[in-house]
Amino acid sequence: MGVWLVGSDVLARGRFAVSALSETVAVLLGLAGIGVAPGEAERLAAHRPAFRALLAREPFAAAFVAHAVRPRWLPDFLTVPPLPGDSSFHDELDRLRATPRPRVAADLAECRVRNGDPGPPPPALDVPDPAGATAALLGWVWTRVVAADWPRRRRLFEADIVSRTHAVGTGGWAATVAGLRPGLRWLGEGRLRINARPYPPRDLAAAQLLFIPATTPRGWVGWDEPHRYAITYPCAGLLGAEGPAPAPAEALRRLIGPARAAVLAALAAPRSTTQLAALTGLALGSVGDHLKVLREAGLVDRRRAGRSVLYYRTELGERLTER
């Protein structure tokens, strides 16, 4: 099985990160029909005719999607983890665009082998600048599908990261990692099972390990050996995947009112006012007013996560919702 050897020092250095390029790859997979995250089907369906038109007029893009955008194995250069200084999608895309041609060719060849594709690569993939052509495809996905919605997506990812970080503090890395993505298991003794496939183990000693949320139903792993490794996992904060907020207990509704009880019940994980409005059906202004009262009563508190302010239940708030 595919196992990463992850010592306690590697986990101690591990961190969560947001990656615009990883999200764009996730959307590309969804457009290609390789796994659609909950809540994304309608949005992707609206863009799929334009995506198909792009593939019809761009031979490289069509061949890349057919032979490299696969559920089992993605090309390594497509999944390189972000650097700490990356501040935009284009920071990551420019680095992908600079990937040397021999490496792209080797990654595409390995991808075909791992996915069980016999025979030579299709001629359409043999272009002078395959990294640039791949960057153009990802740039189209970013511009047409992701960019306008990126602020919302980023807020969801930041909320997920706050929730996961809290889980690390209360349950430890082993418990947190176990629930990140399908197939991921902490085996103990520094062994992290990535999947059940017969791949040789990878020793991550002295490496940086990143955990990246994205709108994907399964996720993937990536690396820039030997210094950086990443696990891209399904974001748990997607509104389309969450469904309605849990109904508060009747006693709590009578105590603090139905609207405030609904807001408090929806804070099972840290959330922004926008998320709370979507989950409870309350107006954004009303959510803000109720949060102010709940904070003054000591039932919720808040913290900043990137550009978002996230609210969470205090110990008193947790005790009230448990009754």
Buried (B, 14 or more C-beta within 10 A) or exposed (E): BBBBBBBEEBBEEBEBBBBBBBBBBBBBBBBBEBBBBBBBEEBBEEBBEEBEEBBEEBBBBBBBBBBBBBEEBBBBBBBBBBBEEBEEBBBBBEBBBEBEEEBBBBBBBEBBEBBEBEEEBBEBBEBEBBBBBBBBBBBBBBEBBBBEEBEBBBBBBBBBBBBBBBBBEEEEBBEBBBEBBEBBBBEEEBBBBBBEEEEEBBBBEEBBBBBBBBBBBBBBBBBBEEEBBBBBBBBBBBBBBBEEBEEBBEEBBEEBEEBBBBBBBBBBBBBBBBBBBBBBEBEEEBBBBBBEBBBEBEBBBBEEBBEBBBBBBBEEBBEBBEE
